Structure formats: structure tokens, C-alpha cells
């Protein structure tokens, strides 16, 4: 049974940085891609950054140049480095792992950027 657990969220001032981590427990078979998503109050969940098994990354236009997604295979952990944070980045951030067989989601971590 695979479980994803996010950490690293919190309260930060505008212009600050945070690094989110998504640790996977269990054995992931048929890994295809992973990513970070966020959902702000009253809005739909949106893709922030994705990383395929071949190393291809994709970012939402709103975070390009500020956020970096990475993965440490040895630690079975994915990261999202967030720099130059803005109030509009405030949301619950979720990690997602997609395999050939199913999709796994974490429980989410709150990121709040104060102006």
C-alpha cells in the first residue's frame, strides 16, 4: 500500500521561500510521473509542476522561474522548491504520483503567503 505524505508547508512573507517534500511509503510499481497541485479557497485544484519518469518537467506559467520540482529516487521523495513567493501562491498543496496502474494523492499541506 503506497502512501504519500507532504511536509514543509507553513506561513511565509511575500518574497520568502519554502521547500515542500512528498515522501512515499511502500513500493511504487510502474512509476510514470509525479507532480504538485494546489487548491486555493473557492478555486479548482490546479497543476503547479510535474515531473515524468524520463525527467521532463512542466510548470504552470504562474510559477515558472520561481518553483522547481525535483525527485530523490533513493529517498523516494519528491520536492517543490518555492522561491519569491506571492500571496496568490496561498493554497493547499498536494503531491500526486501516477503509475501504470493507479494514481496516488497526498493529504495536502497548507502554504500561506502574507503580504
ABEGO torsion letter per residue (X at the ends): XBBBBBBGBEBBBBGBBBBBBBBBBEBBBGBABBBBBBBBBGBBBBBABBBBAAGBBBBBAAABGABBBBBBAAAGBBBBBBBGBBAAABBBBBBBBBBAABBBBBAEBBBBBBX
